[in-house]
């Protein structure tokens, strides 16, 4: 069989895996929706959770699609489709594919034409991400059990523990937004685009909060995060044109 | 009561289904490169394979292990089983779940939190897969549009746009805990050139561990 990065067989293999992963998501969704009814949870809260998740996902999913297109130049469509709609993340897959292609003396702009090269890249990308896939099924129950035990011992600390985890993660990403600002001293103003986008998104979130409280428009908070995300991203266009 | 939540039939089944489906999908994903190799009669090139694995695995395995302990408590069980299979956790699934739980007023370590986190992550995963599937089918007409410089500028700023909004929600509720880790991360990211988009994943556990230690001190001193 003659190899091509867009060989139909690759799409069949990828299609099987994606359908299986889709099946897992649908199964968990159906179970959670049923359980929400059994627990007597407010149907409106569930509806808003679903709607907000859909709206929130659209823009990042399109960005992931852009990643698929970028990687498809060297690896075809099937492998990046698999790696970015399932398992991997935009940042990891680009680095892993780049490292594997580099080891083969190739780059992300050249189409892989040799089956051995393609298999090598696929192995490197798979091995790199496999730890989470193996350990999560084995450790999740134990981790959750440990947290519940901690909560039963000291409820207040357990709440602070949860908030600290969220804030530690958010702090890391807020720090990342400013990682290039020292370039300003070299005359590069484009480094101000990420902080400006972050501030814009934060301001939109605050405005939504104020409107919600002052005018009692509760529904606006349900869509505040997708709204701040989309306005922030949209404002990145004029900021980039302005600052380079 | 909290202990009881782990022993409900729903949670027991969640762990059972999560474990079985997770390991089966892991196997399926592992089989892919072997299936391609067998189908095309092609062995991997050993030296580039070893070089690539050495370049990628040590860092990503270490980050992967720490991510499990960092993200599982925030995602809940159902959310964790789904997220680690569907990927894009920090830039999509986790913010989506945190926002949903915050608005619903529930936490991941309760059954209601489990339900909300699972619904938001499952919906987000399905929507992502459908959008990419449609995008792949329409890749030829979509490529010039999605690669337009204007849209590229917007897509490049997803993380700042995401964490600007999310930061307001969580920092405003916990300013005493939030300000010190943010100050630390700002100093580190601005002063160390090696910290950038590709290394931010490593700094998440650093931020989490620092914040836990810092808030523990404040808590012990009775300042929280």
Interface residues (C-beta under 8 A of the other chain):
Chain A: X1 X3 X7 X9 X10 X13 X14 X16 X17 X18 X20 X21 X22 X24 X25 X26 X27 X28 X29 X31 X32 X33 X35 X36 X38 X39 X41 X45 X46 X48 X49 X50 X52 X53 X54 X56 X57 X58 X59 X60 X61 X62 X63 X64 X65 X66 X68 X69 X72 X77 X81 X82 X84 X85 X86 X87 X88 X89 X90 X91 X92 X95 X96 X99 X100 X102 X103 X104 X105 X114 X115 X116 X117 X118 X119 X120 X121 X122 X123 X124 X125 X126 X127 X128 X129 X130 X131 X132 X133 X134 X135 X136 X137 X138 X139 X140 X141 X143 X144 X145 X147 X148 X149 X151 X152 X156 X157 X158 X159 X160 X161 X162 X163 X164 X165 X166 X167 X168 X169 X170 X171 X172 X173 X174 X175 X176 X177 X178 X179 X180 X181 X182 X193 X194 X195 X197 X198 X199 X200 X201 X202 X204 X205 X206 X209 X221 X222 X224 X225 X228 X229 X230 X231 X232 X233 X234 X236 X237 X239 X240 X241
Chain B: X2 X3 X5 X6 X10 X13 X14 X15 X17 X18 X19 X20 X21 X22 X23 X24 X25 X26 X28 X29 X30 X32 X33 X35 X36 X37 X39 X40 X41 X42 X43 X44 X45 X47 X48 X49 X51 X52 X53 X55 X56 X57 X60 X61 X64 X65 X67 X68 X69 X70 X72 X73 X74 X76 X77 X78 X80 X81 X82 X84 X85 X86 X87 X88 X89 X90 X91 X92 X94 X95 X96 X98 X99 X100 X103 X104 X107 X108 X109 X111 X112 X114 X115 X116 X118 X119 X120 X121 X122 X123 X124 X125 X126 X127 X128 X129 X131 X132 X133 X135 X136 X139 X142 X143 X146 X147 X150 X151 X152 X153 X154 X155 X156 X157 X158 X159 X160 X161 X162 X163 X164 X165 X166 X167 X168 X169 X170 X171 X173 X174 X177 X178 X181 X182 X184 X185 X186 X188 X189 X190 X191 X193 X195 X196 X197 X198 X200 X201 X203 X204 X206 X207 X208 X209 X210 X211 X212 X214 X215 X216 X219 X224
